[in-house]
């Protein structure tokens, strides 16, 4: 058996092939293209190595490994992929602090030779679509959040009283008002009847003359600056238009996510498309993100492994008689999965009675809100792992029974209140 390690880069990969004794029999570079693939296949043919006689190990550097992985897999080669964190840890075994593509390929091949490289299988097309769409959804949501902060920063300078006018600066009526009357001075001098009609039109009759008078009173007495107001107002108008544009794209993404989730519906008669959607706090978008990042739940032997994969496990610092007491979550693994679970925990601590009580208990112990939410997120992972692994809808009255015996006959039975432990 031969073992090939491939250091991945954007334009050119580095290949190293070892035999069973660890001797290097080939080291070469190949372009990240069809020509590079042909070069690799010709080299293997020249060495007389058949697909069933060699295994390859790649480092998951960005997305650059994916094309080579697919091409070699389609040709029958056994493929393994390692996280860059793992290969970086191997690199630290050497005294000299060096990092080269040649050395990386050798480390990967040796890791494979020692049997320490994990088996890797690409997600299904449905899972890959959910991963792609949900990651873009999170990116757009972050962009909108950043743009909204910039809008609030401009209002703090030219019209700091404006947030008092509406429940939110970014409701539809407010955004239309800022686009039409971006300057406080223009808003203060606007005809009251025209302003009232404008508010009624865009609020569907919810706002009337009283709200128009309130807004004009605040505009006339504003504490905002008068320097470069025209530049600030232009920026304000453009930012709001950008927010609306991205929000429309977010709606398109959510519609696309719902279409993909339909592919996971167990049957036309079910009310849900995936069992994760039955858990309070997890809606379609978060369910899609979790499915896209996790893929096949059966590849995780336990809920604790899934917690670690999400980076929600606590770091451990201990040496000799010292044991650290201020532990933080590791934040290793998929950031998209971690963000999805955190958002689900924030929702679950409000709408899931059991997790709400757990959150309040942590707060009563003096825990910070973030710490208590992290604890809820970990419990939520145990819950979704149980529901997903058993492929059953969430049920508050569920009681697990071991095969061949009743629950009350087993001292280690997992019941509803303990499935998260």
C-alpha positions in Angstrom: 0.0 0.0 0.0 1.1 3.5 -0.8 0.2 6.8 1.0 -0.1 10.1 -0.7 -0.2 13.4 1.1 -1.3 16.5 -0.9 -0.6 20.0 0.4 -3.4 22.1 -1.0 -3.0 25.7 -2.4 -5.0 27.9 -4.7 -3.0 27.5 -7.8 -0.5 24.7 -7.2 -0.6 21.6 -4.9 2.4 19.7 -3.5 2.4 15.9 -3.6 4.4 13.4 -1.5 4.0 9.6 -1.8 5.4 7.2 0.8 5.6 3.4 0.8 4.7 1.3 3.9 8.2 1.7 5.3 7.8 5.5 5.2 10.3 6.0 2.3 9.5 8.8 -0.1 9.1 7.4 -3.6 7.7 10.5 -5.3 7.6 14.2 -4.5 6.2 16.7 -7.0 4.0 19.7 -7.5 0.9 19.8 -9.7 -1.4 22.6 -10.8 -4.9 22.9 -9.5 -6.3 22.2 -13.0 -7.1 19.4 -15.4 -3.4 19.4 -16.5 -2.3 19.0 -12.9 -4.6 16.0 -12.5 -3.3 14.4 -15.7 0.2 14.9 -14.5 -0.6 13.1 -11.2 -2.4 10.2 -13.0 0.6 9.8 -15.4 3.0 9.7 -12.5 1.0 7.0 -10.7 0.8 5.0 -13.9 4.6 5.3 -14.3 5.0 3.9 -10.8 2.6 1.1 -11.5 0.2 2.2 -8.7 -3.4 1.2 -9.2 -6.3 3.1 -7.5 -6.7 0.3 -5.0 -3.0 0.4 -4.0 -2.9 4.0 -2.8 -4.7 6.3 -0.4 -4.6 10.1 -0.4 -4.8 12.6 2.4 -5.7 16.3 1.8 -5.7 19.3 4.0 -9.0 21.1 3.9 -7.6 24.5 2.9 -10.5 26.7 2.2 -12.5 25.3 -0.8 -9.4 24.6 -3.0 -9.3 20.9 -2.1 -12.8 20.1 -3.2 -12.2 19.8 -7.0 -9.2 17.5 -6.6 -11.1 15.4 -4.0 -14.0 14.9 -6.4 -11.9 14.1 -9.4 -9.8 11.5 -7.6 -12.9 10.0 -5.9 -14.6 9.6 -9.2 -11.6 7.6 -10.4 -11.8 5.2 -7.5 -9.1 6.5 -5.2 -9.5 6.4 -1.4 -9.6 9.9 0.0 -9.1 11.4 3.4 -9.4 15.0 4.5 -7.9 16.6 7.7 -8.6 19.9 9.3 -5.8 22.4 9.1 -5.8 22.5 12.9 -4.8 18.8 13.0 -2.0 19.2 10.4 -0.7 22.3 12.3 -0.5 20.3 15.5 1.5 17.6 13.7 3.9 20.3 12.4 4.6 21.4 16.0 6.1 17.9 16.7 9.2 19.1 15.0 11.7 21.3 16.8 12.4 23.6 13.9 9.5 26.0 13.2 9.2 25.6 9.5 6.1 25.6 7.3 6.5 24.6 3.7 4.1 22.8 1.2 6.7 20.0 0.8 6.8 19.4 4.5 3.0 19.5 4.8 2.5 16.9 2.1 5.0 14.6 3.9 3.2 15.1 7.2 -0.1 14.2 5.6 1.2 11.1 3.9 2.8 10.0 7.2 -0.4 10.6 9.1 -2.2 8.4 6.6 0.5 5.7 6.8 0.1 5.6 10.6 -3.6 5.1 10.3 -4.5 8.4 12.0 -6.4 10.1 9.1 -10.2 10.0 9.4 -12.4 8.6 6.7 -14.0 11.3 4.7 -17.2 11.3 2.7 -18.7 14.2 0.9 -22.2 15.3 2.0 -25.2 14.6 -0.2 -26.3 17.2 -2.8 -29.2 18.2 -0.6 -27.0 18.8 2.4 -24.4 20.7 0.3 -27.2 23.0 -1.1 -28.4 23.7 2.5 -24.9 24.4 3.6 -24.2 26.8 0.7 -27.5 28.7 1.1 -27.5 28.9 4.9 -23.9 30.2 4.9 -24.8 32.9 2.5 -27.9 33.7 4.6 -25.7 34.2 7.6 -23.3 36.4 5.6 -26.1 38.6 4.4 -27.6 38.9 7.8 -24.2 40.1 9.2 -23.9 42.6 6.4 -27.4 44.0 7.2 -26.4 44.2 10.9 -23.3 46.2 10.0 -25.2 48.6 7.7 -27.8 49.2 10.3 -25.1 50.1 12.9 -23.7 52.6 10.4 -27.2 54.1 9.9 -27.6 54.5 13.7 -24.2 56.1 13.8 -25.2 58.7 11.3 -28.5 59.5 13.1 -26.5 59.9 16.4 -24.7 62.8 14.7 -27.4 64.6 12.7 -30.7 63.5 14.4 -30.1 61.7 17.7 -33.7 62.0 18.8 -35.0 60.1 15.7 -35.2 56.6 17.4 -37.9 58.0 19.7 -40.2 58.4 16.7 -40.8 54.6 16.1 -40.5 51.3 17.8 -37.6 50.6 15.5 -35.6 52.7 13.1 -35.8 50.0 10.5 -39.5 49.4 10.3 -40.9 50.0 6.8 -42.4 53.4 7.6 -39.3 54.7 9.2 -37.1 53.7 6.3 -39.3 55.3 3.8 -39.4 58.5 5.9 -35.6 58.6 6.1 -35.3 58.2 2.3 -37.9 60.9 1.7 -36.8 63.4 4.4 -33.2 62.5 5.3 -32.4 66.0 6.8 -34.0 67.0 10.1 -34.3 70.6 8.9 -36.3 69.4 5.8 -38.5 67.2 8.0 -39.2 70.0 10.4 -40.3 72.4 7.6 -42.4 69.8 5.7 -46.1 70.5 5.3 -47.9 68.7 8.2 -50.8 67.5 6.0 -48.3 66.0 3.5 -46.2 64.4 6.2 -49.4 62.9 7.8 -50.5 61.5 4.4 -47.1 60.1 3.9 -47.1 58.3 7.2 -50.6 57.0 6.7 -49.7 55.6 3.3 -46.6 53.7 4.4 -48.0 52.6 7.8 -51.3 51.4 6.3 -53.2 53.9 8.5 -51.4 53.1 11.8 -49.7 56.5 12.1 -51.7 59.8 11.9 -51.3 63.5 12.6 -50.2 63.0 16.2 -47.2 61.0 15.1 -46.4 63.5 12.4 -46.4 66.3 15.0 -44.2 64.4 17.3 -41.6 63.8 14.6 -41.6 67.4 13.5 -41.3 68.6 17.1 -38.2 66.4 17.6 -36.7 67.6 14.3 -37.1 71.2 15.2 -35.4 70.8 18.6 -32.7 68.3 17.5 -29.3 68.3 19.2 -27.7 67.0 16.0 -24.8 68.7 14.2 -25.1 70.9 11.2 -21.6 70.2 9.7 -21.5 68.2 6.4 -25.2 67.4 6.7 -25.6 66.9 2.9 -22.8 64.2 2.9 -24.4 62.4 5.9 -27.9 62.4 4.5 -26.7 61.1 1.1 -24.8 58.3 3.0 -27.9 57.6 5.1 -30.1 57.3 2.0 -27.7 55.0 0.2 -27.2 52.8 3.2 -31.0 52.3 3.7 -31.4 51.4 0.0 -28.5 48.9 0.4 -30.2 47.4 3.5 -33.5 47.0 1.6 -31.7 45.3 -1.4 -29.9 42.8 0.8 -33.1 42.1 2.8 -34.8 41.2 -0.5 -31.9 38.8 -1.3 -32.3 37.3 2.2 -36.0 36.6 1.4 -35.0 34.9 -1.9 -32.5 32.7 0.1 -35.1 31.8 2.6 -37.5 30.7 -0.2 -34.7 28.6 -1.8 -33.9 27.0 1.6 -37.6 26.1 2.0 -37.6 24.5 -1.4 -34.5 22.4 -0.5 -36.0 21.4 2.8 -39.0 20.0 0.9 -36.6 17.3 -0.4 -36.2 16.1 3.3 -40.0 15.8 4.0 -40.6 12.3 5.3 -44.0 12.1 3.6 -46.6 14.4 2.1 -48.8 14.0 5.2 -46.3 15.3 7.8 -46.5 18.8 9.0 -42.7 19.2 9.2 -39.9 18.7 6.6 -37.2 17.6 9.1 -37.5 16.5 12.7 -35.3 19.4 13.8 -38.1 21.8 12.8 -40.3 20.3 15.5 -37.9 21.5 18.3 -39.0 24.8 19.8 -36.4 27.5 18.9 -35.4 25.9 15.6 -37.1 27.3 12.5 -36.5 26.4 8.8 -33.4 28.6 8.4 -31.6 27.3 11.5 -32.6 23.8 10.8 -31.1 24.1 7.3 -27.9 25.6 8.7 -27.6 22.8 11.2 -28.3 20.0 8.7 -25.9 21.6 6.2 -23.0 21.8 8.7 -23.6 18.4 10.4 -24.5 16.3 7.4 -25.0 12.8 8.5 -25.8 12.7 12.3 -24.7 9.0 12.5 -21.0 10.0 12.1 -21.1 11.5 15.6 -21.0 8.7 18.2 -22.5 10.9 20.9 -24.0 14.3 21.7 -20.8 15.3 23.3 -19.0 14.8 20.1 -21.5 17.1 18.3 -21.0 19.7 21.1 -17.2 19.6 20.5 -17.7 19.8 16.7 -19.8 23.0 17.2 -17.1 24.4 19.4 -19.5 24.7 22.4 -17.4 22.5 24.7 -15.5 24.1 27.5 -11.7 24.5 27.3 -9.7 22.6 30.0 -6.6 24.1 31.6 -4.9 21.9 34.2 -1.3 21.1 35.1 -0.1 19.4 38.2 -2.1 20.6 41.1 -3.4 23.6 39.2 -6.8 23.4 37.7 -8.2 26.5 35.8 -11.6 27.7 37.0 -12.3 30.3 34.3 -13.0 28.1 31.3 -14.4 29.3 28.0 -16.0 27.6 25.1 -13.4 26.3 22.7 -14.9 27.9 19.5 -13.3 25.1 17.5 -15.2 23.6 14.6 -17.9 25.1 12.4 -18.6 28.7 13.2 -21.9 28.6 11.2 -23.1 25.6 13.2 -22.1 27.4 16.4 -23.9 30.6 15.4 -27.0 28.6 14.4 -27.1 26.7 17.8 -26.6 30.0 19.7 -29.5 31.7 17.9 -31.6 28.6 18.5 -30.7 28.7 22.2 -31.7 32.4 22.4 -35.1 31.5 21.0 -35.4 28.3 23.0 -34.8 30.1 26.3 -38.0 32.0 25.6 -40.3 29.5 23.9 -39.2 26.1 25.3 -40.5 25.9 28.8 -37.9 23.3 29.9 -35.0 25.2 28.6 -36.4 28.5 29.8 -36.5 27.1 33.3 -33.0 25.9 32.9 -31.8 29.3 31.7 -33.5 31.1 34.6 -31.9 28.6 37.1 -28.5 29.4 35.7 -29.2 33.2 36.0 -30.4 32.7 39.6 -27.0 31.1 40.3 -25.4 34.3 39.3 -24.3 33.2 35.8 -23.9 35.9 33.2 -26.5 35.9 30.4 -24.0 34.7 27.9 -22.8 31.9 30.1 -26.4 30.8 30.8 -27.2 30.9 27.0 -24.1 28.8 26.3 -25.4 26.2 28.8 -28.8 26.2 27.1 -27.1 25.8 23.7 -25.2 22.7 25.0 -28.5 21.2 26.3 -30.1 22.0 23.0 -27.4 20.0 21.2 -28.2 17.0 23.3 -31.9 17.4 22.6 -31.5 17.7 18.8 -29.0 14.9 18.7 -31.5 12.6 20.4 -34.4 13.6 18.2 -32.3 13.5 15.0 -30.6 10.2 15.8 -34.0 8.5 16.6 -35.7 10.3 13.7 -38.7 11.2 15.8 -40.5 14.5 16.2 -40.0 16.4 19.4 -42.5 15.5 22.1 -42.5 17.0 25.6 -44.0 13.8 27.0 -41.4 11.5 25.4 -39.9 8.7 27.6 -37.1 6.6 26.2 -37.3 2.8 26.9 -34.4 0.4 26.3 -34.9 -2.4 23.8 -36.5 -5.4 25.5 -37.5 -3.7 28.8 -39.6 -1.0 30.4 -38.0 2.3 31.3 -38.6 1.9 35.1 -36.7 -1.4 35.0 -33.5 0.1 34.0 -31.6 2.3 36.5 -29.8 4.1 33.7 -32.8 5.0 31.6 -32.8 8.4 30.0 -36.0 10.2 30.6 -37.2 13.6 29.4 -35.6 15.6 32.1 -32.2 13.8 31.8 -31.6 13.4 28.1 -29.4 16.5 28.1 -27.0 15.4 30.9 
